[in-house]
Structures are given as C-alpha cells and as structure tokens.
Amino acid sequence: MKTIDLRSDTVTHPTSEMRKAMAEAEVGDDVFGEDPSVNRLQAMAADRMGKEAALFVPSGTMGNLAAVLAHCGRGDEMILGDLSHTFLYEAGGAAALGGVHPRTITTQPDGTLPLEAIEAAIRDDDVHHPRSRLICLENTHNRCGGSVLSVEYIRRVGELSKRQGLRLHVDGARIFNAAAALRIPARDLVATADSVTFCLSKALCAPVGSVLCGDESFIRQARRVRKQLGGGMRQAGILAAAGIVALETMIERLAEDHERARRLAAGLKRIRGIHVETDPPASNMVYFQLPQDLPMSADDLAERIGSEGVLIHGVGPRKVRLVVHYWISDEDVERTLSAFEKAMQAM
C-alpha cells in the first residue's frame, strides 16, 4: 500500500526526468564559477525573478541567512514578522552568526505586516539604537495557512523600504505557489524587492537546493557569505541539473496542487470534529484544528491516521498542517479523507 505523505512538500523526491538529468549533468568547479549546469540554473532563476543575478545555495535557510548577512552588518537590525520562518525556524542564524538584531512585528492572519507598524519600527539615527537596514517578508506565508501576499502589498512595502533607505528581502520559499494562486509571473511579485530566495526542493520536487536572486553587487557579496558559511560547492551541477528540470516542468502544474488542497479542505470540513481554518485554502496548505473537548490530540490523530498509511504532522497540541504536492494524486485525496473519517468516527 502506498504511503501518502502530507507532512510537508519537503518530502517530495525527484522525478525520473530529474534523475536522468542529474546522471548526465555537465559539471565543473562552481567555487571557480566553472560549473555550466549551475551557471545555467542561476541564469534561469534570475530571469524568472526579474533580477540581474542569482546564487545556488544548499538550502532555503542558507539562502535567507546569506541575504541577511549581505544586506546587514553586525549590530544592524532587520524588521520581520513574529510568525516568519526566518524568525521561528532558522536557528537564530542571523543573530548567532551575523550579529543582526531581529525586530519583530505582529504578523496579521493574511501573512502581512501592517505598513504603519513597519514604519514605526524603523529606528531613528540615535547611538542607542541598532541601525534599521532590512525588511523581510514571506510569500507564501507558512504559519498563516499558506496565505498569498499580493503584488500591491509587496510593492507598497518596497516603496516604503526605499523611501526610508532600507532593503527588502522576500523569503519566497514557495513564491511560485503564490504566483500560481494569483495567476501571474513570479517576477511581478518581487519587482520592488532587493532580493528573493526560492526553494527548488519543496513544491518543485528537486532533491536539494534553493536560489537567492538580486542585483550583481548583492550576489557578489552573497557568494562571499555562502563561502564563509561553508556553502561553496564544487561539482554542484549534478544538483543544479534537477533544479533546471524543476524550473522547466514543475511551475506550470502547481495549480493542480492547489485544487487538490481545496478538495481536501472541503472534504475535511464535512467531518465532524474538524475545523478547517481557511476554506478554501490559499495555496497548497490545509490547516485545521481539533476542538478542546475532543479526547484526542494532534499527535494522537497522527498516530491513528498513520496506521492507515497517511502521514500527517501536528504543528500544535490540536493543530494540524497538511501540505499537498506533486506526489499526491486525486485518489490519495480520497483515501486521506476516508482515513480521517474512520479516525474521527472512532471517537
């Protein structure tokens, strides 16, 4: 029986086309800038994001960290949401390794940060304060149900950052999901951003890697930071080859994942004892809550569902996140709903 894994889109594995491309990849030494596959991937990524240059990195966490350290110096401050991935799930790297101070703002349910709150958080020129250097946004927003930030909102934050002399970085781990949801090119979402990262290894199915994009001078500095972080890779074209296939074949189909997420949410909504937080879901994530009076936690539910061959992940005592991806079919959605019905009926 096939295991249906809805814990994250990080569980995706490469397609047969990616495996073939990896086996046949033309390679060189990327630290010397001589890997043709890496160079091609970077050029493709920069073009997709409408930026001058790009840098292939092992992970999204390294991409975000390299961006922060390239934009900020020790003792500088970045402004970001209190529910952002960079603040919650990246091991405090910017503070630990770069001495960059995080200034958090309350994240709104739709994943935005109020413009007035961003402006109020920008420090004046006082020796007692860290220097405000960077604003960070996340699109799609993981902890806010995979919510999608609009072109207009990001444009306004970009204009604010430039007016105040700050830089804007977008953690676009799932930026192509946001673009698919809005039915626009990803480059339109980050036109006013100074830098953006996106993941190849989530919804795009590549086995490893993310790409950081920005202007030429920024990417030169980020390449130096990547080296300092131990991210300089040699014959990395074997990995980049899968990323090239991902950009060529995976982006246009992301709407299919979103449709399956909507079907999954609609089915869960009909099951007694499950409260779907966002209906319909904005992208490929479905979050739901279990009521307080239900004698079952998210971990208990995960164990019951797991016995039916469906893997899920609790993100709180009574909160569950399901993530739909390339390897989840229509039949998998139906089987998942049946497993949930069985588990909840047993209560």
GUNU-6770 format. One record per residue (C-alpha): residue number from 1; x, y, z. Coordinates in Angstrom, 2 decimals, padded with zeros to 5 digits. Layout:
<nodes>
+-----+---------+---------+---------+
!   n !    east !   north !      up !
+-----+---------+---------+---------+
! NUM !       X !       Y !       Z !
...
+-----+---------+---------+---------+
</nodes>
This chain:
<nodes>
+-----+---------+---------+---------+
!   n !    east !   north !      up !
+-----+---------+---------+---------+
!   1 !  000.00 !  000.00 !  000.00 !
!   2 !  001.33 !  003.43 ! -000.96 !
!   3 !  002.19 !  005.75 !  001.92 !
!   4 !  000.54 !  009.14 !  001.47 !
!   5 !  002.86 !  011.76 !  002.97 !
!   6 !  001.17 !  015.09 !  003.71 !
!   7 !  003.62 !  016.29 !  006.37 !
!   8 !  005.30 !  018.79 !  004.03 !
!   9 !  006.26 !  019.41 !  000.43 !
!  10 !  009.86 !  018.92 !  001.57 !
!  11 !  009.17 !  015.16 !  001.36 !
!  12 !  008.95 !  015.31 ! -002.44 !
!  13 !  011.52 !  013.28 ! -004.32 !
!  14 !  012.93 !  013.91 ! -007.80 !
!  15 !  011.10 !  012.85 ! -010.92 !
!  16 !  012.57 !  010.36 ! -013.38 !
!  17 !  013.41 !  013.26 ! -015.69 !
!  18 !  015.36 !  014.93 ! -012.89 !
!  19 !  017.26 !  011.73 ! -012.10 !
!  20 !  018.23 !  011.35 ! -015.75 !
!  21 !  019.38 !  014.97 ! -015.94 !
!  22 !  021.46 !  014.53 ! -012.78 !
!  23 !  023.14 !  011.41 ! -014.15 !
!  24 !  024.03 !  013.18 ! -017.38 !
!  25 !  024.84 !  016.63 ! -015.98 !
!  26 !  027.77 !  018.60 ! -017.34 !
!  27 !  029.81 !  019.74 ! -014.34 !
!  28 !  032.75 !  021.91 ! -013.29 !
!  29 !  034.05 !  023.61 ! -010.17 !
!  30 !  031.34 !  026.00 ! -009.01 !
!  31 !  033.57 !  027.79 ! -006.48 !
!  32 !  035.63 !  028.83 ! -009.52 !
!  33 !  032.38 !  029.72 ! -011.31 !
!  34 !  033.05 !  026.95 ! -013.85 !
!  35 !  030.07 !  024.63 ! -013.45 !
!  36 !  027.96 !  025.10 ! -016.61 !
!  37 !  024.87 !  023.49 ! -015.09 !
!  38 !  024.97 !  025.72 ! -012.02 !
!  39 !  025.56 !  028.77 ! -014.21 !
!  40 !  022.57 !  027.86 ! -016.37 !
!  41 !  020.33 !  027.33 ! -013.33 !
!  42 !  021.38 !  030.67 ! -011.87 !
!  43 !  020.70 !  032.48 ! -015.14 !
!  44 !  017.28 !  030.83 ! -015.41 !
!  45 !  016.45 !  031.73 ! -011.81 !
!  46 !  017.50 !  035.36 ! -012.22 !
!  47 !  015.36 !  035.64 ! -015.34 !
!  48 !  012.34 !  034.09 ! -013.58 !
!  49 !  012.65 !  036.65 ! -010.78 !
!  50 !  013.49 !  039.62 ! -012.99 !
!  51 !  016.83 !  040.14 ! -011.25 !
!  52 !  020.37 !  040.64 ! -012.55 !
!  53 !  021.98 !  037.61 ! -010.95 !
!  54 !  021.41 !  034.56 ! -008.77 !
!  55 !  023.26 !  032.19 ! -006.45 !
!  56 !  022.61 !  028.46 ! -005.96 !
!  57 !  022.69 !  027.51 ! -002.28 !
!  58 !  022.20 !  024.19 ! -000.47 !
!  59 !  019.08 !  025.26 !  001.45 !
!  60 !  016.49 !  027.98 !  001.91 !
!  61 !  017.80 !  028.66 !  005.38 !
!  62 !  021.26 !  029.36 !  003.97 !
!  63 !  019.74 !  031.49 !  001.23 !
!  64 !  017.87 !  033.66 !  003.72 !
!  65 !  020.89 !  033.87 !  006.01 !
!  66 !  023.21 !  034.82 !  003.16 !
!  67 !  020.73 !  037.52 !  002.13 !
!  68 !  020.53 !  038.98 !  005.64 !
!  69 !  024.31 !  038.96 !  006.08 !
!  70 !  024.86 !  040.50 !  002.66 !
!  71 !  022.40 !  043.30 !  003.41 !
!  72 !  023.32 !  043.91 !  007.08 !
!  73 !  026.40 !  044.35 !  009.24 !
!  74 !  026.95 !  043.39 !  012.87 !
!  75 !  024.69 !  045.40 !  015.15 !
!  76 !  022.26 !  046.26 !  012.36 !
!  77 !  018.57 !  045.41 !  012.64 !
!  78 !  016.12 !  043.56 !  010.41 !
!  79 !  012.36 !  044.03 !  010.68 !
!  80 !  010.29 !  040.89 !  010.19 !
!  81 !  007.12 !  039.13 !  011.31 !
!  82 !  006.86 !  037.25 !  014.57 !
!  83 !  005.49 !  034.23 !  012.65 !
!  84 !  008.05 !  034.32 !  009.86 !
!  85 !  010.09 !  031.25 !  009.02 !
!  86 !  013.33 !  033.22 !  009.36 !
!  87 !  012.44 !  034.24 !  012.91 !
!  88 !  010.96 !  030.94 !  014.11 !
!  89 !  012.70 !  028.12 !  012.26 !
!  90 !  016.18 !  029.11 !  011.12 !
!  91 !  018.05 !  028.55 !  014.40 !
!  92 !  018.64 !  032.24 !  015.07 !
!  93 !  021.38 !  032.20 !  012.46 !
!  94 !  021.30 !  035.91 !  011.65 !
!  95 !  021.87 !  036.80 !  015.31 !
!  96 !  024.26 !  033.95 !  016.11 !
!  97 !  026.46 !  034.22 !  013.03 !
!  98 !  025.96 !  037.79 !  011.86 !
!  99 !  025.12 !  039.78 !  014.97 !
! 100 !  021.98 !  041.06 !  013.22 !
! 101 !  019.22 !  042.06 !  015.62 !
! 102 !  015.65 !  040.90 !  014.84 !
! 103 !  012.87 !  043.46 !  015.36 !
! 104 !  009.57 !  041.57 !  015.18 !
! 105 !  006.15 !  042.87 !  014.22 !
! 106 !  002.87 !  041.06 !  014.85 !
! 107 !  002.02 !  039.07 !  011.73 !
! 108 ! -001.55 !  039.51 !  010.52 !
! 109 ! -003.70 !  036.43 !  009.73 !
! 110 ! -003.14 !  037.01 !  006.00 !
! 111 !  000.65 !  036.97 !  006.40 !
! 112 !  001.14 !  040.71 !  006.00 !
! 113 !  002.84 !  043.18 !  008.32 !
! 114 !  000.90 !  046.45 !  008.72 !
! 115 !  002.67 !  049.24 !  006.84 !
! 116 !  002.28 !  051.62 !  009.75 !
! 117 !  003.84 !  049.05 !  012.10 !
! 118 !  006.81 !  048.59 !  009.76 !
! 119 !  007.34 !  052.34 !  009.56 !
! 120 !  007.03 !  052.71 !  013.33 !
! 121 !  009.67 !  050.01 !  013.83 !
! 122 !  012.30 !  051.83 !  011.75 !
! 123 !  014.84 !  053.38 !  014.13 !
! 124 !  015.86 !  056.99 !  014.11 !
! 125 !  019.53 !  057.96 !  013.99 !
! 126 !  020.43 !  057.53 !  017.64 !
! 127 !  023.60 !  055.94 !  019.02 !
! 128 !  021.47 !  053.99 !  021.50 !
! 129 !  019.70 !  052.10 !  018.70 !
! 130 !  020.73 !  049.46 !  016.19 !
! 131 !  020.56 !  050.69 !  012.61 !
! 132 !  017.47 !  049.58 !  010.70 !
! 133 !  018.74 !  048.03 !  007.46 !
! 134 !  016.33 !  045.40 !  006.19 !
! 135 !  012.66 !  044.44 !  005.96 !
! 136 !  011.82 !  040.76 !  005.44 !
! 137 !  008.55 !  039.36 !  004.06 !
! 138 !  007.46 !  035.76 !  003.43 !
! 139 !  005.37 !  034.64 !  000.43 !
! 140 !  003.56 !  032.27 !  000.59 !
! 141 !  003.32 !  032.53 !  004.37 !
! 142 !  003.72 !  029.14 !  006.03 !
! 143 !  002.35 !  029.81 !  009.52 !
! 144 ! -000.58 !  031.79 !  008.10 !
! 145 ! -002.06 !  028.87 !  006.23 !
! 146 ! -000.02 !  029.24 !  003.05 !
! 147 ! -001.51 !  032.71 !  002.53 !
! 148 ! -000.51 !  034.74 ! -000.51 !
! 149 !  000.85 !  038.30 ! -000.33 !
! 150 ! -000.40 !  040.46 ! -003.20 !
! 151 !  001.62 !  042.36 ! -005.78 !
! 152 !  000.18 !  045.63 ! -004.48 !
! 153 !  001.15 !  044.91 ! -000.86 !
! 154 !  004.74 !  043.95 ! -001.69 !
! 155 !  005.03 !  046.99 ! -003.96 !
! 156 !  003.96 !  049.26 ! -001.11 !
! 157 !  006.45 !  047.67 !  001.29 !
! 158 !  009.16 !  048.04 ! -001.36 !
! 159 !  008.34 !  051.70 ! -001.81 !
! 160 !  008.41 !  052.20 !  001.95 !
! 161 !  011.79 !  050.49 !  002.24 !
! 162 !  013.32 !  052.66 ! -000.49 !
! 163 !  011.83 !  055.84 !  000.95 !
! 164 !  013.42 !  055.02 !  004.31 !
! 165 !  016.75 !  053.85 !  002.85 !
! 166 !  016.24 !  050.18 !  003.80 !
! 167 !  016.42 !  047.00 !  001.72 !
! 168 !  013.59 !  044.50 !  001.18 !
! 169 !  014.16 !  040.73 !  001.15 !
! 170 !  011.42 !  038.24 !  000.31 !
! 171 !  011.60 !  034.71 !  001.67 !
! 172 !  009.92 !  033.19 ! -001.36 !
! 173 !  010.46 !  029.55 ! -000.49 !
! 174 !  007.08 !  028.93 ! -002.16 !
! 175 !  006.96 !  032.06 ! -004.35 !
! 176 !  005.86 !  030.02 ! -007.35 !
! 177 !  002.85 !  028.80 ! -005.37 !
! 178 !  001.99 !  032.44 ! -004.69 !
! 179 !  002.37 !  033.26 ! -008.38 !
! 180 !  000.22 !  030.28 ! -009.37 !
! 181 ! -002.50 !  031.33 ! -006.94 !
! 182 ! -002.54 !  034.85 ! -008.39 !
! 183 ! -002.02 !  033.63 ! -011.97 !
! 184 !  000.87 !  035.99 ! -012.59 !
! 185 !  004.61 !  035.58 ! -013.23 !
! 186 !  006.68 !  035.29 ! -010.03 !
! 187 !  008.82 !  038.25 ! -011.13 !
! 188 !  005.79 !  040.53 ! -010.74 !
! 189 !  005.65 !  039.70 ! -007.02 !
! 190 !  009.23 !  040.74 ! -006.31 !
! 191 !  009.71 !  043.67 ! -008.69 !
! 192 !  010.31 !  046.09 ! -005.80 !
! 193 !  012.29 !  043.64 ! -003.66 !
! 194 !  016.07 !  043.88 ! -003.47 !
! 195 !  016.45 !  040.13 ! -003.02 !
! 196 !  014.40 !  036.95 ! -003.01 !
! 197 !  015.03 !  033.29 ! -002.22 !
! 198 !  013.03 !  030.38 ! -003.57 !
! 199 !  013.21 !  026.66 ! -002.87 !
! 200 !  013.74 !  024.01 ! -005.52 !
! 201 !  013.29 !  021.18 ! -003.01 !
! 202 !  009.69 !  021.81 ! -001.91 !
! 203 !  006.83 !  022.03 ! -004.38 !
! 204 !  009.26 !  021.92 ! -007.33 !
! 205 !  010.45 !  018.40 ! -006.38 !
! 206 !  014.22 !  018.83 ! -006.78 !
! 207 !  016.19 !  016.86 ! -004.17 !
! 208 !  018.36 !  019.71 ! -002.89 !
! 209 !  018.77 !  023.44 ! -003.09 !
! 210 !  017.43 !  026.97 ! -003.19 !
! 211 !  018.34 !  030.04 ! -005.22 !
! 212 !  018.98 !  033.58 ! -003.99 !
! 213 !  018.39 !  036.36 ! -006.53 !
! 214 !  019.27 !  040.06 ! -006.59 !
! 215 !  021.49 !  042.58 ! -008.36 !
! 216 !  025.06 !  041.84 ! -009.38 !
! 217 !  026.78 !  043.56 ! -006.46 !
! 218 !  024.47 !  041.95 ! -003.92 !
! 219 !  025.05 !  038.47 ! -005.34 !
! 220 !  028.82 !  039.00 ! -005.30 !
! 221 !  028.58 !  039.73 ! -001.57 !
! 222 !  026.20 !  036.83 ! -001.01 !
! 223 !  028.64 !  034.48 ! -002.76 !
! 224 !  031.32 !  035.53 ! -000.27 !
! 225 !  028.89 !  034.91 !  002.61 !
! 226 !  027.99 !  031.50 !  001.18 !
! 227 !  031.69 !  030.60 !  001.23 !
! 228 !  032.00 !  031.74 !  004.84 !
! 229 !  029.02 !  029.58 !  005.78 !
! 230 !  030.58 !  026.51 !  004.19 !
! 231 !  028.17 !  026.52 !  001.28 !
! 232 !  030.70 !  026.64 ! -001.54 !
! 233 !  030.09 !  023.51 ! -003.60 !
! 234 !  032.30 !  022.02 ! -006.26 !
! 235 !  030.72 !  019.84 ! -008.99 !
! 236 !  027.28 !  021.01 ! -007.93 !
! 237 !  025.90 !  020.73 ! -011.44 !
! 238 !  024.66 !  017.26 ! -010.53 !
! 239 !  022.25 !  019.00 ! -008.14 !
! 240 !  021.62 !  022.03 ! -010.34 !
! 241 !  020.52 !  019.76 ! -013.19 !
! 242 !  017.48 !  018.71 ! -011.17 !
! 243 !  016.76 !  022.36 ! -010.42 !
! 244 !  016.79 !  023.18 ! -014.13 !
! 245 !  014.22 !  020.46 ! -014.81 !
! 246 !  012.19 !  021.76 ! -011.87 !
! 247 !  012.02 !  025.26 ! -013.36 !
! 248 !  011.17 !  023.85 ! -016.77 !
! 249 !  008.50 !  021.34 ! -015.76 !
! 250 !  007.10 !  021.97 ! -012.28 !
! 251 !  005.93 !  025.58 ! -012.13 !
! 252 !  003.01 !  025.45 ! -014.55 !
! 253 !  001.42 !  022.47 ! -012.77 !
! 254 !  001.31 !  023.97 ! -009.24 !
! 255 ! -002.34 !  024.95 ! -009.71 !
! 256 ! -003.12 !  021.21 ! -009.63 !
! 257 ! -001.78 !  021.01 ! -006.07 !
! 258 ! -003.89 !  023.99 ! -005.08 !
! 259 ! -007.02 !  022.39 ! -006.50 !
! 260 ! -006.35 !  019.17 ! -004.60 !
! 261 ! -005.78 !  021.18 ! -001.42 !
! 262 ! -009.20 !  022.79 ! -001.94 !
! 263 ! -010.81 !  019.37 ! -002.40 !
! 264 ! -009.05 !  018.09 !  000.70 !
! 265 ! -010.21 !  021.08 !  002.74 !
! 266 ! -013.78 !  020.74 !  001.50 !
! 267 ! -013.84 !  017.07 !  002.46 !
! 268 ! -012.35 !  017.68 !  005.89 !
! 269 ! -014.89 !  020.42 !  006.54 !
! 270 ! -017.68 !  017.82 !  006.30 !
! 271 ! -016.10 !  015.63 !  009.00 !
! 272 ! -017.46 !  016.23 !  012.47 !
! 273 ! -014.79 !  017.37 !  014.93 !
! 274 ! -012.50 !  019.01 !  012.36 !
! 275 ! -012.40 !  022.81 !  011.98 !
! 276 ! -010.68 !  023.90 !  008.77 !
! 277 ! -009.01 !  027.28 !  009.37 !
! 278 ! -009.05 !  028.63 !  005.82 !
! 279 ! -011.69 !  027.49 !  003.36 !
! 280 ! -010.78 !  027.46 !  000.59 !
! 281 ! -007.02 !  027.30 !  001.23 !
! 282 ! -004.95 !  029.98 ! -000.48 !
! 283 ! -002.35 !  027.62 ! -001.92 !
! 284 ! -001.19 !  024.07 ! -001.22 !
! 285 ! -001.57 !  024.03 !  002.59 !
! 286 ! -004.57 !  022.98 !  004.67 !
! 287 ! -004.59 !  023.85 !  008.37 !
! 288 ! -007.24 !  022.56 !  010.75 !
! 289 ! -007.98 !  022.49 !  014.47 !
! 290 ! -009.40 !  019.82 !  016.76 !
! 291 ! -011.90 !  021.04 !  019.40 !
! 292 ! -010.78 !  021.32 !  023.01 !
! 293 ! -013.40 !  018.84 !  024.21 !
! 294 ! -012.24 !  016.13 !  021.81 !
! 295 ! -010.31 !  013.45 !  023.78 !
! 296 ! -007.62 !  013.29 !  021.10 !
! 297 ! -004.60 !  015.46 !  020.39 !
! 298 ! -002.98 !  016.21 !  017.05 !
! 299 ! -000.31 !  013.62 !  017.84 !
! 300 ! -002.98 !  011.03 !  018.67 !
! 301 ! -004.70 !  011.74 !  015.37 !
! 302 ! -001.40 !  011.46 !  013.51 !
! 303 ! -000.85 !  008.03 !  015.04 !
! 304 ! -004.33 !  006.83 !  014.06 !
! 305 ! -004.06 !  008.20 !  010.54 !
! 306 ! -000.57 !  006.75 !  010.23 !
! 307 ! -001.96 !  003.26 !  010.76 !
! 308 ! -003.97 !  003.85 !  007.57 !
! 309 ! -000.83 !  004.73 !  005.62 !
! 310 ! -001.32 !  008.50 !  005.75 !
! 311 !  001.41 !  010.62 !  007.32 !
! 312 !  000.43 !  013.97 !  008.86 !
! 313 !  002.18 !  016.49 !  011.07 !
! 314 !  000.85 !  018.24 !  014.15 !
! 315 !  002.01 !  021.84 !  014.46 !
! 316 !  000.40 !  022.37 !  017.86 !
! 317 ! -001.40 !  020.35 !  020.53 !
! 318 ! -004.62 !  020.44 !  018.47 !
! 319 ! -003.49 !  021.93 !  015.18 !
! 320 ! -002.52 !  020.03 !  012.03 !
! 321 ! -000.97 !  021.15 !  008.76 !
! 322 ! -001.42 !  019.14 !  005.56 !
! 323 !  000.67 !  020.01 !  002.50 !
! 324 ! -000.31 !  018.86 ! -000.98 !
! 325 !  002.43 !  018.33 ! -003.56 !
! 326 !  003.36 !  016.62 ! -006.83 !
! 327 !  003.24 !  013.12 ! -005.36 !
! 328 ! -000.33 !  013.46 ! -004.06 !
! 329 ! -002.95 !  012.28 ! -006.55 !
! 330 ! -006.74 !  012.62 ! -006.72 !
! 331 ! -007.01 !  009.07 ! -005.39 !
! 332 ! -004.70 !  009.95 ! -002.50 !
! 333 ! -007.01 !  012.82 ! -001.51 !
! 334 ! -009.99 !  010.49 ! -001.41 !
! 335 ! -008.11 !  007.85 !  000.56 !
! 336 ! -006.92 !  010.50 !  003.01 !
! 337 ! -010.47 !  011.71 !  003.59 !
! 338 ! -011.61 !  008.15 !  004.20 !
! 339 ! -008.82 !  007.67 !  006.75 !
! 340 ! -009.84 !  010.86 !  008.58 !
! 341 ! -013.49 !  009.81 !  008.62 !
! 342 ! -012.56 !  006.45 !  010.10 !
! 343 ! -010.34 !  008.03 !  012.75 !
! 344 ! -012.93 !  010.60 !  013.81 !
! 345 ! -015.84 !  008.15 !  013.83 !
! 346 ! -013.92 !  006.02 !  016.32 !
! 347 ! -014.13 !  008.85 !  018.87 !
+-----+---------+---------+---------+
</nodes>
